[in-house]
Amino acid sequence: MLLNLISCLLLLISMSTATDDIYVKFDLAGDGIGAENSFILRVVPAWAPKGASRFLELIDSKFYDDQRFFRVLDGMYDIWIAQFGMSGDPKTQRIWEKKPIQDDPIKHSNTRGTVSFAMSGPNTRTTQLFLNFGDSSKVLDNDFAPFAEVVSGIEAVDAIHKIGEGAPSGKGPSQGEINKHGNTYLDSKYPQLTKIVSARVVDKSEL
């Protein structure tokens, strides 16, 4: 029943007719994650319908389960982001990387608690996301369209391990190595990273 509901929501959002917000709960684990070990996103299709639709498609496929926050910048470049969205299974990642989506007009600011897709240029959004745990609007608002915001559990977001910039610019993981080896590389070289245990659609009553 829940999968059928999600499929219907995806269809409506892709047709830009959905108006209801959807809630997604992320359960976390790792160093520094305490009793407050989850956060809930409110997905707002009106902000960025294509981004919201792709995100829910990925949630429906359990794509974000058992992933790591591999790039977390705490004020560097005047942004505060926790980046994730690379599958622990390289084969799965390669499949989704071949499915970019078109850009959405930017209707909301990258303020604290918002979530946007990362991209490498126009119309290149696929799976990677960044969660703004600070106000990154001054730098990011010209290019990145938020589609969701944290409505519960911001303390868990603040506790995400701040690994810094990725290799070769910083001490964090190399995205090239994640692409090749997935969680095998991350768990052996960066066991301190915060993990996403699961991400699933929930009812508003769970807020």
WOCORGI-V185047 format. One record per pair of residues at least 12 apart in sequence whose ideal C-beta (glycine too) atoms are under 10 Angstrom apart, sorted by the first residue. I is the first residue (numbers start at 1). J is the second residue. Records with the same first field share a line. If there is no record, write none. Layout:
I: J  J
This chain:
2: 60  200  201  202  203
3: 60  201
5: 22  60  201
6: 22  56  57  59  60  61  200  201
7: 56  57  60
9: 22  43  45  52  53  56  57  60  201
10: 22  52  53  54  55  56  57  59  60
11: 53
12: 45  49  53
13: 43  45  46  48  49  50  51  52  53  54  55  56  57  147
14: 45  49  50  52  53  54  56  57  101
15: 49  53
16: 45  46  49  50  53
17: 45  49
18: 43  45  46  49  52  53  56
19: 44  45  46
20: 43  44  45  46  204
21: 41  42  43  44  45  46  47  52  148  149  151  204
22: 41  42  43  44  45  52  55  56  59  148  201  202  204
23: 40  41  42  43  148  151  152  200  201  202  203  204  205  206  207
24: 39  40  41  42  43  55  56  59  64  115  148  199  200  201  202
25: 38  39  40  41  152  153  198  199  200  201  202  203  206  207
26: 38  39  40  41  59  64  65  67  84  131  150  153  156  157  196  197  198  199  200
27: 39  65  153  156  195  196  197  198  199  200
28: 69  153  156  157  159  160  194  195  196  197  198  199
29: 66  194  195  196  197  198
30: 68  69  159  160  161  191  192  193  194  195  196  197
31: 159  160  161  191  192  193  194  195
32: 156  158  159  160  161  162  192  194
33: 155  156  159  160  161  194  195  197
34: 155  156  159
35: 155  156
36: 152  153  154  155  156  157  158  159
37: 153  155  156  159  194  197
38: 152  153  155  156  197  198  199  202  206
39: 113  131  150  151  152  153  154  155  156  157  158  159  160
40: 148  149  150  151  152  153  154  156  202  204  206  207
41: 55  59  113  114  115  131  147  148  149  150  151  152  153  199  202
42: 113  115  148  149  150  151  152  204  207
43: 55  56  59  115  147  148  149  201
44: 107  108  114  146  147  148  149
45: 147  148
46: 107  108  147
47: 104  105  106  107  108  114  116  145  146  147  148  149
48: 103  104  105  106  107  108  115  116  117  125  144  145  146  147  148
49: 104  105  107  145  147
50: 101  102  103  104  105  117  123  125  145  147
51: 101  102  103  104  115  116  117  125  129  144  145  146  147  148
52: 104  145  147  148
53: 101  104  147
54: 96  99  100  101  117  125  126  127  129  147
55: 85  115  117  125  127  129  147  148  199
56: 147  148  201
57: 96  99  101
58: 85  87  96  126  127  129  199
59: 198  199  200  201
60: 200  201
61: 92  95  96
62: 198  199  200
63: 85  86  87  89  92  93  95  96  127  199
64: 84  85  86  87  127  129  196  197  198  199  200
65: 87  88  195  196  197  198  199  200
66: 87  88  89  182  183  195  196  197  198  199
67: 84  85  86  87  88  89  127  129  178  182  183  186  193  194  195  196  197  199
68: 83  84  86  88  161  163  173  178  182  183  186  187  190  191  192  193  194  195  196
69: 81  82  83  84  85  130  131  157  160  161  162  163  172  193  194  195  196
70: 82  83  84  85  86  128  163  166  172  173  174  175  178  186  190  193  194
71: 83  84  86  118  128  130  163  164  165  166  170  172  173  175  193
72: 84  130  131  133  160  161  162  163  164  165  166  172  193  194
73: 130  133  134  136  162  163  164  165  166  170  172
74: 133  134  160  162  163  164
75: 134  136  162
76: 162  164  165  169  170
77: 136  139  140  165
78: 134  135  136  137  138  139  140
79: 110  130  132  134  135  136  137  138  139  140
80: 110  112  130  131  132  133  134  135  136  139  158  162
81: 110  115  116  118  129  130  131  132  133  134  136  139  140  144
82: 115  129  130  131  132  133  157  158  160  161  162  163  194
83: 118  128  129  130  131  163  166  172  175
84: 115  118  127  128  129  130  131  160  193  194  195  196  199
85: 117  118  125  126  127  128  129  130  196
86: 126  127  128  173  175  178  179  182  183  186
87: 127  178  179  182  183
88: 178  181  182  183  184  185  186  187  195  196
89: 182  183  184
90: 178  179  180  181  182  183  184  185
91: 182
92: 127  182
93: 126  127  128  178  179  180  182
94: 179
95: 127
96: 126  127  128
97: 124  126  127  128  179
98: 126
99: 125  126  127
100: 119  120  121  122  123  124  125  126  127
101: 117  119  123  124  125  126
102: 122  123  124  125
103: 117  119  121  122  123  124  125  143  144  145
104: 116  117  125  144  145  146  147
105: 145
106: 140  141  142  143  144  145  146
107: 145  146  147
108: 137  141  145  146  147  148  149
109: 132  135  136  137  138  140  141  144  146
110: 130  132  134  135  136  137  138  139  140  141  142  143  144  145  146
111: 132  134  135  136  137  140  141  146  149
112: 131  132  133  134  135  136  137  149  150  154  157  158
113: 131  132  133  134  135  146  148  149  150  151  154  157
114: 130  131  132  133  135  136  137  140  144  145  146  147  148  149  150
115: 129  130  131  132  144  146  147  148  149  150
116: 128  129  130  131  132  136  140  141  143  144  145  146  147  148
117: 129  130  144  145  146  147
118: 130  144
119: 143  144  145
121: 143
122: 143
125: 144  145
128: 175
129: 147  148
130: 144  146
131: 148  149  150  157  160
132: 144  146  149  150  157
133: 150  154  157  158  159  160  162
134: 158
151: 204  207
152: 206  207
153: 207
156: 194
157: 194
159: 194
160: 193  194
161: 190  192  193  194  195
162: 194
163: 190  192  193  194
166: 178
167: 189
171: 190
172: 190  193
173: 185  186  189  190  193
174: 189
177: 189
178: 190
183: 195
